[in-house]
Amino acid sequence: MDVRRFGSVAEFLAAAGAFLEAREAEHNLIFGICSQIEADPTQYEISPRLLAVVDGDRVVGAAIQTPPWRAVLSIFDIAEAGDALAAAMRGAAVPGVVGPVESAALFVAAWHRDAAGPPPVHRHERAFRLRSVIPPRGAPGVMALAGDADRATVVAWIEAFHDEAGIMGPQRDFDVTADRWLRRMRRTLYLWHDEGRPASMAGVGGRTPHGIRVGPVYTPPEVRGRGYASNLVAGVSQLQLDAGLEYVFLFTDLANPTANRIYQSIGYEPVIDIDEYDFA
């Protein structure tokens, strides 16, 4: 079984695209990262990036990593794909992995075969897919594109989202992250305004062949429970479908039952469970 590495997103997708697209919702994060690399190569400044497929007579697995972030794994059609990828990546700086539950477990077991035991799962997530929006109960206010005048709010809320979600990774410059959103390079940020004040935030980006992903979604704690996020995510999702996309995707933390309930109430359907592991 061979692991092939590629020097560009175009080469990687030429080899892995059909394999990934056959289960597009399950692989929307890999597609989304590829889309962002193409749109803004400076977003991931550390090289080399890992773009790899595992194959014999056909592709049976894939992985992508943008250091210093976790490697992202595909579904593995055969268990040996986890061993092959772990062997090929041995010696590289891999801070952790994120992927479908079975794939992640296979890779982690192979990666830690000589250790006392694999690390515990850092976070259990679920990927959702939406084909049609179920309108939520209305909320006061309106949806609007985030603009330069909203920059201070966007910076603060992106940082708050990362802190609250417990997102592990390198130190972030949230000003730079906010500016990337406001430049709208294959990603767009929306705010829900109530009485002229921002009340909730939702981003959309990470294109796939037939869809796009919503996130981050953030509402300040003091104004939660008023329907702002439900109406904003529903509105943002409908805009994507109206633009001709077939699907909208998002991820939830399974430890947050409120978010899981809200998204399903507006039409998001669970697709696959995802686990995150940290190796540090």
HELIX and SHEET records of a PDB file:
HELIX    1   1 VAL A    9  GLU A   21  1                                  13    
HELIX    2   2 ASN A   28  ALA A   39  1                                  12    
HELIX    3   3 PRO A   41  GLN A   43  5                                   3    
HELIX    4   4 GLU A   80  MET A   89  1                                  10    
HELIX    5   5 VAL A  101  TRP A  111  1                                  11    
HELIX    6   6 ASP A  148  ASP A  150  5                                   3    
HELIX    7   7 ARG A  151  ALA A  165  1                                  15    
HELIX    8   8 PHE A  174  ARG A  183  1                                  10    
HELIX    9   9 PRO A  221  VAL A  223  5                                   3    
HELIX   10  10 TYR A  228  ASP A  242  1                                  15    
HELIX   11  11 PRO A  257  SER A  265  1                                   9    
SHEET    1   A12 ASP A   2  ARG A   5  0                                        
SHEET    2   A12 LEU A  50  ASP A  55 -1                                        
SHEET    3   A12 VAL A  59  GLN A  65 -1                                        
SHEET    4   A12 ALA A  71  LEU A  73 -1                                        
SHEET    5   A12 GLY A  96  PRO A 100  1                                        
SHEET    6   A12 GLU A 269  ASP A 278 -1                                        
SHEET    7   A12 VAL A 121  LEU A 130 -1                                        
SHEET    8   A12 TYR A 247  ASP A 253 -1                                        
SHEET    9   A12 GLY A 211  TYR A 218  1                                        
SHEET   10   A12 ARG A 197  GLY A 205 -1                                        
SHEET   11   A12 ARG A 187  ASP A 194 -1                                        
SHEET   12   A12 VAL A 142  LEU A 145 -1                                        
END                                                                             
